[in-house]
Amino acid sequence: MLKPIKFLKHFLISPNTTGALTPSSEGLSHLITDTAELANTSMVIEFGTGTGVFTEKILQKISDKTQFFALEINSEFAEQTRQKCPKALVYEDSAVNARTYLEAAGFQACDRIICGLPWASFDEGLQNALLQTTKDVLKPGGKLLTFAYVSSLLLPAGIRFRKKLYATFPKVSTTRTIWMNIPPAFVYCAEK
Ligand SMILES: C[S@@+](CC[C@H](N)C(=O)[O-])C[C@H]1O[C@@H](n2cnc3c(N)ncnc32)[C@H](O)[C@@H]1O
């Protein structure tokens, strides 16, 4: 029970950055990482690990040859992810700075971004900056996987994010909804 309570604490302290009351479910964690088709990738990045629920699945699904790192802005969440997934390289920084860490790892671009950022809590400037970074660091044909709560489609910032996503990437698709997630959520798959 400690982890959900900690998560709630971070939501109460910083609702727009945390963007959720509780970590994503097993069902959503499997859906986002399966939709990413992680086999045969060279470089995978995760944005916004929270407690590491997606990180754990990513590490199970990438091959030994795939390089992986994550960016988490909240120091407690970054540390929780390191404890849950000792093999994960987790930097405490904003996803906006992804290129710096990518180049430090010797790469110019990545195959996949698995993203847990709360887009519908972000203002337009931050949505623009993060979408710009995402497009910049993905290879041609590379994919962004990110989730949205069904309820966010009623929020102005959620609607704005959806429009920007479709305007930024030539191909965008959505998955089925995980109704057992709290709240129910689906995954966007955007291909550069
Ligand atoms: C909705 S939670 C999702 C956490 C986890 N992926 C999950 O699904 O349970 C969003 C996470 O993104 C992190 N975050 C918010 N803004 C960020 C940014 N600019 N760069 C990196 N992480 C960020 C928050 O601290 C939080 O851990």
The ligand as an SDF file (V2000), in Angstrom:
LIG
                    3D

 27 29  0  0  0  0  0  0  0  0999 V2000
    1.1250   10.0480  -15.0020 C   0  0  0  0  0  0  0  0  0  0  0  0
    2.6820    9.7030  -14.1830 S   0  0  0  0  0  0  0  0  0  0  0  0
    3.0480    8.1640  -15.0400 C   0  0  0  0  0  0  0  0  0  0  0  0
    4.0780    7.3390  -14.3750 C   0  0  0  0  0  0  0  0  0  0  0  0
    4.2260    5.9070  -14.9410 C   0  0  0  0  0  0  0  0  0  0  0  0
    4.7180    5.9220  -16.2890 N   0  0  0  0  0  0  0  0  0  0  0  0
    2.8980    5.1780  -14.8770 C   0  0  0  0  0  0  0  0  0  0  0  0
    2.2820    5.0200  -15.9350 O   0  0  0  0  0  0  0  0  0  0  0  0
    2.4910    4.7950  -13.7600 O   0  0  0  0  0  0  0  0  0  0  0  0
    3.7410   10.9100  -15.0060 C   0  0  0  0  0  0  0  0  0  0  0  0
    5.2090   10.8570  -14.6470 C   0  0  0  0  0  0  0  0  0  0  0  0
    5.9120   11.7840  -15.4990 O   0  0  0  0  0  0  0  0  0  0  0  0
    6.8730   12.5080  -14.7240 C   0  0  0  0  0  0  0  0  0  0  0  0
    7.1490   13.7740  -15.4400 N   0  0  0  0  0  0  0  0  0  0  0  0
    6.3340   14.8570  -15.5490 C   0  0  0  0  0  0  0  0  0  0  0  0
    6.9020   15.7970  -16.3170 N   0  0  0  0  0  0  0  0  0  0  0  0
    8.1020   15.2890  -16.7360 C   0  0  0  0  0  0  0  0  0  0  0  0
    9.1350   15.7680  -17.5840 C   0  0  0  0  0  0  0  0  0  0  0  0
    9.0640   16.9810  -18.1600 N   0  0  0  0  0  0  0  0  0  0  0  0
   10.1920   14.9830  -17.8180 N   0  0  0  0  0  0  0  0  0  0  0  0
   10.2930   13.7460  -17.2320 C   0  0  0  0  0  0  0  0  0  0  0  0
    9.3460   13.2400  -16.4080 N   0  0  0  0  0  0  0  0  0  0  0  0
    8.2630   13.9930  -16.1750 C   0  0  0  0  0  0  0  0  0  0  0  0
    6.1880   12.6620  -13.3750 C   0  0  0  0  0  0  0  0  0  0  0  0
    7.0900   12.9760  -12.3380 O   0  0  0  0  0  0  0  0  0  0  0  0
    5.5280   11.3000  -13.2130 C   0  0  0  0  0  0  0  0  0  0  0  0
    6.4100   10.3680  -12.6380 O   0  0  0  0  0  0  0  0  0  0  0  0
  1  2  1  0
  2  3  1  0
  2 10  1  0
  3  4  1  0
  4  5  1  0
  5  6  1  0
  5  7  1  0
  7  8  2  0
  7  9  1  0
 10 11  1  0
 11 12  1  0
 11 26  1  0
 12 13  1  0
 13 14  1  0
 13 24  1  0
 14 15  1  0
 14 23  1  0
 15 16  2  0
 16 17  1  0
 17 18  1  0
 17 23  2  0
 18 19  1  0
 18 20  2  0
 20 21  1  0
 21 22  2  0
 22 23  1  0
 24 25  1  0
 24 26  1  0
 26 27  1  0
M  CHG  2   2   1   9  -1
M  END
$$$$
